[in-house]
Amino acid sequence: MTIHTSRYPAPMGNITAAAQDDALIGLWFDGQKYFPAGTEAWKLTPDYPILAQLRVWLDGYFQGENRAFPGKLAPQGSEFRQEVWRLLLQIPYGQTSSYGAIASQLAATHGKRQFARAIGGAVGHNPISLIIPCHRVLGASGALTGYAGGVDKKKALLRLEGFLP
């Protein structure tokens, strides 16, 4: 299966996007933690339909627009990670949640305690940054902890969304 890719010059650093079978499978700041290996085999196809949609969405996002991404998302990961990523999608633009709140949501659904470390791993390994808004997850005290793209980018994204002054 061909993985199509494009690059986007974001204000806080270049972004690489990946798509397969008309779905977005990845969106990473270049050089971030957990950036995928083997990208040299990907096909640079910036006009691939979902990547063209993504470019329009990113233009709007970085101009402060709050719109849902109109394309299909297909992040790859375990069922647990998929569940955490679905919860991240529920965090509204310009708002935040915490690892503890996500743990409470999972506990309410499953009737058992979920461990913060596993939740942190799922949030940190989110393959579709920005659209699946892992940057909106804060530490228990409201600290800007852990972001695979770097805390400086997390701060800039939260500032862009109006959460931080």
N, CA, C and O of each residue as an XYZ file, in Angstrom:
660
protein
N       0.832     -1.187      0.000
C       0.000      0.000      0.000
C       0.876      1.251      0.000
O       1.836      1.360      0.764
N       0.531      2.162     -0.850
C       1.279      3.407     -0.945
C       0.875      4.360      0.172
O      -0.309      4.548      0.454
N       1.867      4.948      0.791
C       1.622      6.019      1.754
C       1.994      7.323      1.056
O       3.134      7.520      0.633
N       1.012      8.199      0.947
C       1.194      9.500      0.313
C       1.558     10.501      1.406
O       1.091     10.403      2.541
N       2.383     11.447      1.046
C       2.843     12.411      2.048
C       2.908     13.814      1.472
O       2.970     14.016      0.259
N       2.892     14.766      2.379
C       3.104     16.164      2.002
C       3.753     16.864      3.192
O       3.792     16.340      4.305
N       4.255     18.048      2.922
C       4.878     18.844      3.978
C       4.136     20.166      4.059
O       3.601     20.663      3.068
N       4.116     20.720      5.260
C       3.410     21.978      5.476
C       4.297     22.889      6.333
O       4.790     22.465      7.378
N       4.501     24.138      5.895
C       5.339     25.065      6.666
C       4.515     25.795      7.737
O       4.022     26.895      7.489
N       4.366     25.209      8.895
C       3.599     25.811      9.988
C       4.410     26.917     10.651
O       5.637     26.924     10.554
N       3.746     27.843     11.319
C       4.467     28.935     11.985
C       5.477     28.464     13.035
O       6.468     29.153     13.276
N       5.248     27.308     13.663
C       6.167     26.846     14.709
C       7.039     25.687     14.248
O       7.663     25.021     15.074
N       7.093     25.435     12.952
C       7.955     24.384     12.423
C       7.253     23.566     11.355
O       6.024     23.499     11.310
N       8.035     22.956     10.512
C       7.467     22.167      9.426
C       6.718     20.949      9.937
O       7.067     20.365     10.963
N       5.681     20.581      9.196
C       4.830     19.445      9.526
C       4.863     18.471      8.360
O       4.846     18.879      7.198
N       4.909     17.191      8.673
C       4.788     16.135      7.668
C       3.453     15.436      7.879
O       3.089     15.096      9.005
N       2.737     15.228      6.797
C       1.448     14.535      6.844
C       1.547     13.269      6.017
O       2.305     13.202      5.049
N       0.767     12.257      6.408
C       0.746     10.994      5.670
C      -0.697     10.526      5.506
O      -1.524     10.687      6.403
N      -0.978      9.948      4.351
C      -2.318      9.450      4.046
C      -2.214      8.112      3.327
O      -1.241      7.817      2.632
N      -3.247      7.327      3.523
C      -3.325      6.025      2.864
C      -4.808      5.711      2.662
O      -5.625      5.921      3.558
N      -5.139      5.214      1.491
C      -6.523      4.833      1.196
C      -7.513      5.953      1.515
O      -8.536      5.707      2.153
N      -7.227      7.149      1.089
C      -8.111      8.303      1.269
C      -8.373      8.673      2.721
O      -9.393      9.295      3.015
N      -7.489      8.311      3.628
C      -7.619      8.674      5.035
C      -6.291      9.225      5.534
O      -5.222      8.797      5.098
N      -6.374     10.170      6.442
C      -5.178     10.728      7.065
C      -4.701      9.753      8.139
O      -5.469      9.377      9.024
N      -3.443      9.348      8.063
C      -2.894      8.399      9.042
C      -1.834      9.033      9.931
O      -1.446      8.449     10.943
N      -1.359     10.222      9.566
C      -0.325     10.839     10.376
C      -0.182     12.324     10.125
O      -0.408     12.814      9.018
N       0.205     13.037     11.188
C       0.470     14.469     11.117
C       1.437     14.787     12.257
O       1.059     14.767     13.428
N       2.677     15.078     11.903
C       3.736     15.243     12.901
C       4.535     16.508     12.641
O       4.752     16.885     11.490
N       4.973     17.162     13.707
C       5.994     18.188     13.554
C       7.283     17.461     13.229
O       7.607     16.453     13.857
N       8.017     17.961     12.259
C       9.265     17.311     11.866
C      10.196     17.216     13.064
O      10.386     18.185     13.799
N      10.770     16.042     13.248
C      11.729     15.801     14.303
C      11.131     15.557     15.667
O      11.869     15.397     16.639
N       9.812     15.524     15.771
C       9.217     15.314     17.090
C       9.473     13.905     17.582
O       9.807     13.012     16.804
N       9.315     13.714     18.878
C       9.436     12.396     19.483
C       8.399     11.491     18.826
O       7.283     11.929     18.545
N       8.751     10.256     18.585
C       7.891      9.252     17.944
C       7.599      9.542     16.476
O       6.623      9.032     15.927
N       8.439     10.360     15.833
C       8.301     10.560     14.390
C       8.547      9.199     13.741
O       9.491      8.508     14.124
N       7.740      8.801     12.785
C       7.851      7.441     12.238
C       9.151      7.204     11.470
O       9.726      8.115     10.875
N       9.581      5.968     11.507
C      10.746      5.544     10.715
C      10.257      5.105      9.334
O       9.071      4.829      9.150
N      11.151      5.045      8.391
C      10.829      4.529      7.058
C      10.114      5.506      6.151
O       9.538      5.106      5.139
N      10.141      6.777      6.496
C       9.412      7.752      5.689
C      10.022      7.959      4.302
O       9.375      8.505      3.409
N      11.248      7.527      4.129
C      11.878      7.694      2.808
C      11.165      6.866      1.736
O      11.321      7.147      0.547
N      10.398      5.864      2.123
C       9.650      5.041      1.162
C       8.292      5.663      0.810
O       7.603      5.188     -0.093
N       7.918      6.714      1.518
C       6.631      7.340      1.236
C       6.704      8.141     -0.057
O       7.771      8.610     -0.452
N       5.558      8.291     -0.706
C       5.487      8.999     -1.979
C       5.024     10.443     -1.740
O       3.931     10.674     -1.223
N       5.860     11.401     -2.118
C       5.497     12.809     -1.984
C       4.388     13.115     -2.987
O       4.618     13.155     -4.196
N       3.182     13.331     -2.463
C       1.998     13.549     -3.295
C       1.160     14.668     -2.668
O       0.074     14.394     -2.156
N       1.627     15.904     -2.693
C       0.917     16.974     -1.994
C      -0.508     17.206     -2.505
O      -1.339     17.745     -1.774
N      -0.804     16.810     -3.740
C      -2.144     17.027     -4.281
C      -3.067     15.830     -4.081
O      -4.192     15.835     -4.581
N      -2.613     14.798     -3.355
C      -3.489     13.675     -3.010
C      -4.700     14.289     -2.297
O      -4.521     15.116     -1.402
N      -5.923     13.907     -2.669
C      -7.112     14.645     -2.210
C      -7.179     14.955     -0.717
O      -7.439     16.102     -0.355
N      -6.960     13.996      0.148
C      -7.087     14.297      1.580
C      -5.946     15.195      2.068
O      -6.118     15.955      3.021
N      -4.788     15.107      1.419
C      -3.682     15.988      1.795
C      -3.947     17.416      1.343
O      -3.547     18.366      2.016
N      -4.621     17.572      0.203
C      -5.028     18.907     -0.242
C      -6.072     19.476      0.725
O      -6.019     20.662      1.054
N      -7.020     18.650      1.186
C      -8.006     19.069      2.193
C      -7.296     19.502      3.476
O      -7.640     20.516      4.084
N      -6.308     18.716      3.866
C      -5.559     19.009      5.084
C      -4.867     20.358      4.978
O      -4.876     21.129      5.937
N      -4.276     20.654      3.847
C      -3.570     21.925      3.659
C      -4.533     23.099      3.881
O      -4.175     24.077      4.537
N      -5.753     23.004      3.334
C      -6.761     24.056      3.518
C      -7.128     24.166      5.001
O      -7.245     25.267      5.539
N      -7.310     23.002      5.660
C      -7.651     23.000      7.078
C      -6.526     23.630      7.911
O      -6.790     24.440      8.799
N      -5.281     23.258      7.625
C      -4.143     23.816      8.365
C      -4.033     25.324      8.160
O      -3.750     26.055      9.110
N      -4.252     25.801      6.930
C      -4.239     27.245      6.685
C      -5.232     27.940      7.607
O      -4.907     28.945      8.238
N      -6.444     27.398      7.681
C      -7.467     27.981      8.545
C      -7.110     27.867     10.009
O      -7.263     28.829     10.761
N      -6.640     26.711     10.423
C      -6.287     26.500     11.826
C      -5.242     27.515     12.277
O      -5.389     28.128     13.335
N      -4.199     27.693     11.488
C      -3.129     28.606     11.882
C      -3.529     30.079     11.744
O      -2.786     30.971     12.154
N      -4.703     30.324     11.165
C      -5.266     31.684     11.155
C      -6.297     31.840     12.274
O      -6.985     32.858     12.350
N      -6.404     30.828     13.144
C      -7.292     30.898     14.299
C      -8.696     30.385     14.067
O      -9.574     30.617     14.898
N      -8.939     29.694     12.963
C     -10.269     29.149     12.698
C     -10.506     27.870     13.496
O      -9.606     27.046     13.656
N     -11.711     27.722     13.985
C     -12.117     26.547     14.744
C     -13.092     25.740     13.884
O     -14.303     25.956     13.932
N     -12.549     24.814     13.102
C     -13.382     23.973     12.242
C     -12.975     22.520     12.424
O     -11.804     22.210     12.644
N     -13.941     21.652     12.332
C     -13.653     20.214     12.367
C     -12.966     19.829     11.060
O     -13.267     20.379     10.000
N     -12.046     18.882     11.151
C     -11.401     18.386      9.936
C     -12.428     17.574      9.143
O     -13.048     16.666      9.697
N     -12.617     17.884      7.859
C     -13.682     17.232      7.092
C     -13.340     15.837      6.558
O     -14.225     15.135      6.069
N     -12.093     15.435      6.642
C     -11.693     14.156      6.053
C     -11.708     13.008      7.049
O     -11.955     13.187      8.242
N     -11.440     11.846      6.525
C     -11.415     10.620      7.327
C     -10.066     10.494      8.042
O      -9.011     10.741      7.457
N     -10.125     10.107      9.319
C      -8.921      9.860     10.105
C      -8.772      8.360     10.322
O      -9.751      7.670     10.607
N      -7.551      7.856     10.188
C      -7.292      6.427     10.406
C      -5.973      6.234     11.156
O      -5.022      5.670     10.616
N      -5.924      6.712     12.411
C      -4.689      6.517     13.180
C      -4.497      5.039     13.507
O      -5.460      4.323     13.784
N      -3.257      4.596     13.473
C      -2.946      3.201     13.759
C      -2.481      3.059     15.196
O      -1.582      3.774     15.637
N      -3.095      2.135     15.928
C      -2.703      1.905     17.304
C      -3.597      0.861     17.948
O      -4.578      0.412     17.356
N      -3.245      0.483     19.164
C      -4.019     -0.522     19.899
C      -5.430     -0.002     20.185
O      -5.696      1.193     20.049
N      -6.320     -0.895     20.577
C      -7.691     -0.496     20.912
C      -7.691      0.509     22.062
O      -8.471      1.461     22.051
N      -6.823      0.303     23.054
C      -6.735      1.247     24.167
C      -6.338      2.635     23.659
O      -6.965      3.629     24.024
N      -5.314      2.706     22.831
C      -4.880      4.005     22.305
C      -5.983      4.636     21.466
O      -6.214      5.842     21.552
N      -6.667      3.827     20.653
C      -7.767      4.343     19.837
C      -8.838      4.983     20.734
O      -9.380      6.041     20.417
N      -9.127      4.320     21.853
C     -10.137      4.837     22.774
C      -9.698      6.167     23.379
O     -10.498      7.096     23.487
N      -8.435      6.262     23.773
C      -7.917      7.526     24.307
C      -7.986      8.607     23.234
O      -8.385      9.734     23.525
N      -7.606      8.288     22.004
C      -7.633      9.281     20.930
C      -9.056      9.749     20.646
O      -9.262     10.920     20.330
N     -10.046      8.855     20.754
C     -11.450      9.275     20.585
C     -11.836     10.276     21.684
O     -12.567     11.231     21.422
N     -11.351     10.062     22.896
C     -11.621     11.014     23.981
C     -10.944     12.362     23.711
O     -11.515     13.412     24.005
N      -9.748     12.333     23.162
C      -9.058     13.593     22.837
C      -9.857     14.402     21.820
O      -9.898     15.630     21.892
N     -10.486     13.717     20.881
C     -11.284     14.408     19.863
C     -12.471     15.156     20.467
O     -13.042     16.035     19.822
N     -12.843     14.817     21.689
C     -13.977     15.474     22.356
C     -13.577     16.740     23.117
O     -14.444     17.453     23.622
N     -12.281     17.026     23.204
C     -11.832     18.237     23.907
C     -12.032     19.424     22.965
O     -11.403     19.480     21.908
N     -12.890     20.364     23.327
C     -13.182     21.482     22.427
C     -11.978     22.397     22.180
O     -11.081     22.518     23.013
N     -11.993     23.018     21.036
C     -11.014     24.027     20.648
C     -10.948     25.093     21.735
O     -11.984     25.568     22.200
N      -9.748     25.470     22.141
C      -9.567     26.516     23.130
C      -9.796     26.074     24.562
O      -9.767     26.896     25.478
N     -10.025     24.780     24.766
C     -10.205     24.248     26.113
C      -9.186     23.134     26.331
O      -8.527     22.678     25.397
N      -9.074     22.711     27.585
C      -8.121     21.651     27.897
C      -8.781     20.592     28.773
O      -9.881     20.775     29.293
N      -8.075     19.491     28.915
C      -8.458     18.421     29.829
C      -7.177     18.015     30.553
O      -6.126     18.629     30.368
N      -7.276     16.981     31.372
C      -6.093     16.496     32.084
C      -6.014     14.979     31.932
O      -6.984     14.319     31.560
N      -4.837     14.454     32.232
C      -4.668     13.002     32.202
C      -5.634     12.352     33.195
O      -6.197     11.294     32.916
N      -5.822     12.985     34.350
C      -6.732     12.457     35.361
C      -8.172     12.432     34.882
O      -8.899     11.474     35.149
N      -8.590     13.473     34.180
C      -9.959     13.513     33.654
C     -10.164     12.416     32.620
O     -11.223     11.790     32.577
N      -9.172     12.187     31.801
C      -9.273     11.110     30.808
C      -9.342      9.763     31.516
O     -10.114      8.891     31.119
N      -8.541      9.589     32.559
C      -8.584      8.351     33.342
C      -9.968      8.149     33.952
O     -10.477      7.028     33.970
N     -10.575      9.211     34.447
C     -11.917      9.114     35.030
C     -12.950      8.721     33.975
O     -13.842      7.918     34.248
N     -12.832      9.280     32.782
C     -13.756      8.915     31.701
C     -13.626      7.435     31.356
O     -14.627      6.744     31.170
N     -12.401      6.959     31.271
C     -12.187      5.543     30.954
C     -12.702      4.657     32.080
O     -13.294      3.610     31.820
N     -12.483      5.063     33.322
C     -12.959      4.275     34.462
C     -14.479      4.202     34.468
O     -15.051      3.158     34.782
N     -15.138      5.311     34.121
C     -16.602      5.326     34.080
C     -17.133      4.382     33.000
O     -18.184      3.766     33.175
N     -16.425      4.273     31.910
C     -16.838      3.400     30.810
C     -16.564      1.936     31.118
O     -17.387      1.069     30.825
N     -15.402      1.661     31.712
C     -14.964      0.276     31.900
C     -15.134     -0.256     33.321
O     -14.958     -1.447     33.573
N     -15.477      0.637     34.239
C     -15.668      0.208     35.611
C     -14.394     -0.212     36.309
O     -14.444     -0.909     37.323
N     -13.264      0.196     35.791
C     -12.001     -0.111     36.455
C     -11.051      1.064     36.265
O     -11.229      1.888     35.369
N     -10.073      1.122     37.095
C      -9.098      2.213     37.064
C      -8.122      2.017     35.900
O      -7.590      0.925     35.697
N      -7.900      3.077     35.152
C      -6.903      3.065     34.086
C      -5.672      3.805     34.614
O      -5.811      4.802     35.322
N      -4.523      3.350     34.292
C      -3.296      3.938     34.817
C      -2.854      5.140     34.004
O      -2.861      5.120     32.773
N      -2.468      6.185     34.720
C      -2.080      7.441     34.089
C      -0.916      7.254     33.118
O      -0.865      7.915     32.081
N       0.009      6.369     33.440
C       1.164      6.162     32.559
C       0.715      5.631     31.188
O       1.221      6.064     30.153
N      -0.231      4.700     31.194
C      -0.749      4.154     29.927
C      -1.472      5.237     29.142
O      -1.362      5.300     27.917
N      -2.209      6.087     29.838
C      -2.909      7.184     29.178
C      -1.887      8.165     28.613
O      -2.028      8.636     27.484
N      -0.857      8.472     29.401
C       0.205      9.354     28.917
C       0.884      8.796     27.678
O       1.203      9.539     26.749
N       1.105      7.483     27.663
C       1.706      6.851     26.485
C       0.818      6.966     25.261
O       1.298      7.232     24.159
N      -0.485      6.765     25.459
C      -1.423      6.873     24.340
C      -1.480      8.304     23.813
O      -1.477      8.527     22.602
N      -1.530      9.268     24.727
C      -1.560     10.676     24.317
C      -0.258     11.020     23.586
O      -0.289     11.658     22.534
N       0.870     10.603     24.132
C       2.163     10.914     23.532
C       2.393     10.266     22.180
O       3.126     10.807     21.351
N       1.782      9.119     21.946
C       1.953      8.405     20.675
C       0.848      8.721     19.671
O       0.709      8.025     18.665
N       0.072      9.750     19.932
C      -0.970     10.163     18.992
C      -0.317     10.468     17.642
O       0.533     11.354     17.558
N      -0.703      9.743     16.580
C      -0.058      9.960     15.293
C      -0.643     11.105     14.470
O      -0.092     11.443     13.422
N      -1.744     11.711     14.918
C      -2.360     12.771     14.126
C      -2.485     14.024     15.001
O      -3.575     14.402     15.431
N      -1.338     14.650     15.247
C      -1.303     15.863     16.068
C      -2.215     16.934     15.492
O      -2.578     16.892     14.316
N      -2.571     17.867     16.311
C      -3.435     19.005     16.002
C      -4.886     18.592     15.807
O      -5.765     19.101     16.503
N      -5.157     17.682     14.876
C      -6.541     17.276     14.618
C      -7.053     16.415     15.764
O      -8.163     16.634     16.250
N      -6.266     15.443     16.200
C      -6.535     14.737     17.448
C      -5.729     15.529     18.479
O      -4.518     15.340     18.596
N      -6.394     16.414     19.225
C      -5.691     17.491     19.945
C      -5.013     17.081     21.253
O      -5.472     17.450     22.333
N      -3.945     16.336     21.158
C      -3.188     15.935     22.341
C      -2.545     17.127     23.034
O      -2.218     17.048     24.218
N      -2.360     18.231     22.315
C      -1.780     19.434     22.927
C      -2.721     20.050     23.961
O      -2.302     20.908     24.738
N      -3.977     19.628     23.981
C      -4.958     20.164     24.925
C      -4.995     19.403     26.247
O      -5.838     19.688     27.098
N      -4.093     18.439     26.430
C      -4.051     17.669     27.678
C      -2.955     18.233     28.570
O      -1.796     18.345     28.173
N      -3.361     18.588     29.799
C      -2.442     19.184     30.762
C      -2.219     18.249     31.934
O      -2.973     17.297     32.135
N      -1.176     18.525     32.707
C      -0.933     17.788     33.936
C      -1.978     18.157     34.987
O      -2.755     19.094     34.800
N      -1.987     17.423     36.078
C      -2.996     17.599     37.131
C      -3.044     19.031     37.663
O      -4.127     19.533     37.966
N      -1.929     19.678     37.781
C      -1.894     21.040     38.320
C      -2.059     22.096     37.229
O      -1.899     23.288     37.489
N      -2.375     21.664     36.019
C      -2.498     22.594     34.902
C      -1.185     22.848     34.195
O      -1.096     23.723     33.333
N      -0.152     22.078     34.560
C       1.174     22.260     33.953
C       1.170     21.796     32.498
O       0.485     20.840     32.134
N       1.941     22.490     31.689
C       2.080     22.129     30.278
C       3.088     20.991     30.144
O       4.195     21.184     29.642
N       2.696     19.821     30.592
C       3.599     18.670     30.576
C       3.499     17.923     29.263
O       2.476     17.970     28.579
N       4.552     17.247     28.928
C       4.631     16.299     27.845
C       3.892     16.619     26.573
O       2.661     16.619     26.544
N       4.620     16.885     25.540
C       4.065     17.007     24.191
C       5.151     16.521     23.257
O       6.273     17.025     23.293
N       4.830     15.546     22.420
C       5.845     14.932     21.556
C       6.511     15.947     20.638
O       7.668     15.772     20.255
N       5.787     17.013     20.281
C       6.360     18.051     19.434
C       7.193     19.065     20.194
O       7.854     19.909     19.589
N       7.165     18.987     21.522
C       7.901     19.916     22.371
C       6.951     20.851     23.098
O       5.954     21.296     22.530
N       7.256     21.146     24.342
C       6.386     21.987     25.162
C       6.265     23.388     24.568
O       5.225     24.028     24.722
N       7.312     23.882     23.888
C       7.236     25.194     23.252
C       6.135     25.225     22.197
O       5.423     26.222     22.075
N       5.990     24.147     21.437
C       4.929     24.073     20.421
C       3.564     23.937     21.086
O       2.590     24.542     20.636
N       3.488     23.149     22.151
C       2.232     23.000     22.890
C       1.755     24.372     23.369
O       0.583     24.716     23.215
N       2.660     25.143     23.944
C       2.332     26.481     24.435
C       1.859     27.372     23.284
O       0.881     28.106     23.428
N       2.544     27.308     22.155
C       2.164     28.131     21.000
C       0.778     27.738     20.474
O      -0.010     28.605     20.095
N       0.480     26.435     20.451
C      -0.831     25.976     19.971
C      -1.943     26.414     20.920
O      -3.000     26.859     20.473
N      -1.714     26.292     22.214
C      -2.722     26.720     23.181
C      -2.911     28.242     23.144
O      -4.014     28.739     23.374
N      -1.860     28.959     22.860
C      -1.960     30.416     22.704
C      -2.771     30.743     21.441
O      -3.630     31.624     21.465
N      -2.502     30.045     20.361
C      -3.233     30.237     19.108
C      -4.725     30.008     19.314
O      -5.551     30.733     18.759
N      -5.072     28.992     20.118
C      -6.477     28.662     20.355
C      -7.112     29.560     21.415
O      -8.299     29.420     21.708
N      -6.348     30.469     21.985
C      -6.904     31.410     22.950
C      -6.967     30.907     24.374
O      -7.552     31.572     25.229
N      -6.377     29.741     24.661
C      -6.371     29.223     26.015
C      -5.340     29.943     26.884
O      -5.574     30.199     28.065
N      -4.209     30.260     26.286
C      -3.152     30.992     26.995
C      -3.077     32.417     26.459
O      -3.339     32.657     25.280
N      -2.721     33.357     27.324
C      -2.587     34.764     26.857
C      -1.365     34.929     25.977
O      -1.093     36.029     25.498
